[in-house]
């Protein structure tokens, strides 16, 4: 039986939301770390095990592109 630990997935989704919020608030101040943020979030756009993770990653994309 395959069992998914939803607590870990929820933490990952929360981390994506937090990263989005940081990028949105810091704007140009996050330029040095935007590549790392993109490298973290882009693969999560295809994370089919948890919709909230995909949504949070997708919501962060416009902020990354603005930076």
C-alpha distances in whole Angstrom, upper triangle without the diagonal:
4,6,10,13,15,18,18,18,21,23,23,24,27,28,28,30,32,33,34,37,38,39,40,42,44,44,47,46,43,44,43,40,39,38,35,34,34,32,29,29,30,26,25,26,23,21,19,16,18,21,23,23,25,27,28,29,31,33,34,35,38,39,38,41,43,43
4,7,10,12,15,15,15,18,20,19,21,23,24,25,27,29,29,31,33,34,35,37,39,40,41,43,42,39,40,40,36,35,34,31,30,30,28,26,25,26,23,21,23,20,17,15,12,15,18,20,20,21,24,25,25,27,29,30,31,35,35,35,37,40,40
4,6,9,12,12,12,15,17,17,18,21,22,22,24,26,27,28,31,32,33,35,36,38,39,41,40,37,39,38,34,34,33,30,29,29,27,24,24,25,22,20,22,20,16,15,11,13,17,18,18,20,22,23,24,26,28,28,30,33,34,33,36,38,38
4,6,9,9,8,11,13,13,14,17,18,19,21,23,23,25,27,28,29,31,33,34,35,37,37,33,35,35,31,30,30,27,25,26,24,21,21,22,19,17,19,17,13,12,9,10,14,15,14,16,19,19,20,22,24,25,26,30,30,30,32,35,35
4,6,6,7,9,10,11,13,15,16,17,19,21,22,23,25,26,28,29,31,32,34,36,35,32,34,33,29,29,29,26,24,25,24,21,20,22,20,17,20,19,15,14,11,11,15,15,14,17,19,19,20,23,24,24,26,30,29,29,32,34,34
4,5,5,6,9,10,10,12,14,15,16,18,20,21,22,24,26,27,28,30,31,34,33,30,32,32,28,28,28,25,23,24,23,20,19,21,19,16,18,18,14,13,10,9,12,11,12,15,16,16,18,20,21,22,24,27,27,27,30,32,32
4,5,5,6,9,10,10,12,14,15,16,18,20,21,22,24,26,27,28,30,33,31,29,31,31,27,27,27,24,22,24,23,19,19,22,20,17,19,19,16,16,13,11,14,13,13,16,17,16,18,21,21,22,24,27,27,27,30,31,31
4,5,5,6,9,10,11,13,14,15,16,19,20,21,23,24,26,27,28,31,29,26,29,28,24,24,24,21,19,21,20,16,16,19,17,14,17,17,14,15,12,11,14,12,11,15,16,15,16,19,20,20,22,26,25,25,28,30,29
4,5,5,6,9,10,11,12,14,15,17,18,20,21,23,24,26,27,29,29,25,27,27,24,23,23,20,18,19,18,15,14,16,15,12,14,14,10,11,8,7,10,9,8,11,13,12,13,16,17,17,20,23,23,22,25,27,27
4,5,5,6,9,10,11,12,14,15,16,18,20,21,22,24,26,28,28,25,27,27,24,23,24,21,19,20,20,16,15,18,17,13,15,16,13,14,11,9,10,8,8,12,12,11,13,16,16,17,20,22,22,22,25,27,27
4,5,5,6,9,10,10,12,14,15,16,18,20,21,22,24,26,25,22,25,25,21,21,22,19,17,18,18,14,14,17,17,13,16,17,14,16,14,11,13,11,9,13,14,12,13,17,17,16,19,22,21,21,24,26,25
4,5,5,6,9,10,10,12,14,15,17,18,20,21,22,25,24,21,23,23,19,18,19,16,14,15,15,11,11,14,13,10,13,14,11,13,12,10,11,9,7,10,12,10,10,14,14,14,16,19,19,18,21,23,23
4,5,5,6,9,10,11,12,14,15,17,18,20,21,24,23,20,23,23,19,19,19,17,14,15,16,12,11,14,13,10,12,13,11,12,11,8,9,6,5,8,9,7,8,11,12,12,15,17,17,17,20,22,22
4,5,5,6,9,10,10,12,14,15,16,18,20,23,22,19,22,22,19,18,20,17,14,16,17,14,12,16,16,13,15,17,14,16,15,12,12,9,8,11,11,8,10,13,13,12,16,18,17,17,21,22,21
4,5,5,6,9,10,10,12,14,15,16,18,20,19,16,19,19,15,15,17,14,11,14,14,11,10,14,14,12,14,16,14,17,16,13,14,11,9,12,12,9,10,13,13,11,15,17,15,15,19,20,19
4,5,5,6,9,10,11,12,14,15,16,19,18,15,18,18,15,14,15,13,10,11,12,9,7,11,12,9,11,14,12,15,15,12,12,9,7,9,9,6,6,10,9,8,11,14,12,12,16,17,17
4,5,5,6,9,10,10,12,14,15,19,18,16,18,19,16,15,17,15,12,13,15,12,10,14,15,12,13,16,15,17,17,14,13,9,8,11,9,5,8,10,8,8,11,13,12,13,16,17,17
4,5,5,6,9,10,10,12,14,17,16,14,17,17,14,14,16,14,11,14,16,13,12,15,17,14,16,19,17,20,20,17,16,13,12,14,13,9,10,13,11,10,13,15,13,13,17,17,16
4,5,5,6,9,10,11,12,14,13,11,13,14,11,10,13,11,8,10,12,10,9,12,14,13,14,17,17,20,20,17,17,14,12,13,13,9,9,12,10,8,11,13,10,10,14,15,13
4,5,5,6,9,10,11,14,14,11,14,15,13,11,13,13,9,10,13,11,9,12,15,13,13,17,17,19,20,17,16,13,12,12,11,7,8,9,7,5,8,9,7,8,12,12,12
4,5,5,6,8,10,13,13,11,14,16,14,13,16,15,12,14,17,15,13,16,19,16,17,21,20,23,23,20,18,15,14,15,14,10,11,13,10,8,12,12,9,11,14,14,13
4,5,5,6,8,11,10,8,12,13,11,11,14,13,10,13,16,14,13,16,19,17,18,22,21,24,25,22,21,18,16,18,16,13,13,15,13,10,13,13,10,11,14,13,12
4,6,5,6,9,9,6,9,11,9,8,12,12,9,11,14,13,12,14,17,16,17,21,21,24,25,22,21,18,16,17,16,12,12,13,11,8,10,10,6,7,10,10,8
4,6,6,9,10,9,12,14,13,11,15,15,12,13,17,16,14,17,20,18,18,22,22,25,26,23,21,18,17,18,16,13,13,13,10,8,10,9,6,8,11,9,9
4,6,9,9,9,12,15,14,13,17,17,14,16,19,18,17,20,23,21,22,25,25,28,29,26,24,21,20,21,19,16,16,17,14,12,14,13,9,12,14,12,11
4,6,5,6,9,11,11,11,15,15,13,15,18,18,17,19,23,22,22,26,26,29,30,27,26,23,22,22,21,18,17,18,16,13,15,14,10,11,14,11,9
4,5,6,8,11,11,10,13,15,13,14,17,17,17,18,22,21,21,25,26,29,30,27,26,23,22,22,20,17,17,17,15,12,13,11,8,9,10,8,6
4,5,5,9,10,9,13,15,13,15,18,19,18,20,23,23,23,27,28,31,32,30,29,26,25,24,23,21,19,20,18,15,15,14,10,10,11,9,6
4,6,8,9,10,13,14,13,15,18,18,18,21,24,24,24,28,28,32,32,30,29,27,25,25,24,21,20,21,19,16,17,16,12,12,14,12,9
4,6,6,6,10,10,9,12,14,14,15,17,20,20,21,24,25,28,29,27,26,24,22,22,21,18,17,18,17,13,14,14,11,10,12,11,8
4,5,5,8,10,10,11,14,15,15,17,20,21,21,25,25,29,30,28,28,26,23,23,23,20,18,19,18,14,14,14,11,9,11,10,6
4,6,8,9,10,12,13,14,16,17,20,21,22,25,26,29,30,29,29,27,24,24,24,21,19,21,20,17,16,17,14,12,14,14,10
4,6,5,6,9,10,11,12,14,17,17,19,22,22,26,27,25,25,23,20,21,21,18,16,18,18,14,14,16,13,10,13,14,10
4,5,5,6,9,10,10,12,15,16,16,20,20,24,25,24,23,22,19,18,19,16,14,15,15,11,11,12,10,7,9,10,7
4,5,5,6,9,10,10,13,15,16,18,19,23,24,24,24,22,19,19,20,17,14,16,16,13,12,14,12,9,11,13,10
4,5,5,6,9,10,12,13,15,17,18,22,23,22,22,21,17,17,19,16,13,16,16,13,13,15,14,11,13,15,13
4,5,5,6,8,11,11,13,16,16,20,21,19,19,17,14,15,15,13,10,12,13,9,10,12,11,8,11,13,11
4,5,5,6,9,10,11,14,15,18,20,19,18,17,14,13,15,13,9,11,12,9,8,11,10,7,9,12,11
4,6,6,7,9,11,13,14,17,19,19,19,18,15,14,16,14,11,13,15,12,11,14,14,11,13,16,14
4,6,7,7,10,12,12,15,16,16,16,15,12,12,14,12,9,12,14,11,11,15,14,11,14,17,16
4,6,5,7,10,10,14,15,14,14,13,9,9,11,9,5,8,10,8,8,12,12,10,12,15,14
4,5,6,8,10,13,15,15,14,14,11,9,11,11,7,8,11,9,8,12,13,10,12,15,15
4,5,6,7,11,13,13,13,14,10,9,12,12,9,10,14,12,12,15,16,14,16,19,19
4,5,5,8,10,10,10,10,7,6,9,9,6,8,11,11,11,15,16,14,16,19,19
4,6,8,11,10,9,10,8,5,8,9,6,6,10,10,10,13,15,14,15,18,19
4,6,9,10,10,11,9,7,10,12,9,10,13,14,13,17,18,17,18,22,22
4,6,6,8,9,7,6,10,11,9,11,14,15,15,18,20,19,20,23,24
4,6,7,10,9,7,11,13,12,13,16,17,17,21,22,22,23,26,27
4,7,9,9,9,12,13,13,15,17,19,19,23,24,23,25,28,29
4,6,6,7,9,10,11,13,15,16,18,21,22,21,24,26,27
4,5,5,6,9,10,11,12,14,16,18,20,20,22,24,25
4,5,5,6,8,10,10,12,14,17,18,18,21,22,23
4,5,5,6,9,10,11,13,16,16,16,19,21,21
4,6,5,6,9,10,11,14,15,15,17,19,20
4,5,5,6,9,10,12,14,15,16,18,20
4,5,5,6,9,11,12,12,15,16,17
4,5,5,7,10,10,10,13,15,15
4,5,5,8,10,10,11,14,15
4,6,7,8,10,11,12,14
4,6,5,6,9,10,11
4,5,5,6,9,10
4,5,5,6,9
4,5,5,6
4,5,5
4,5
4
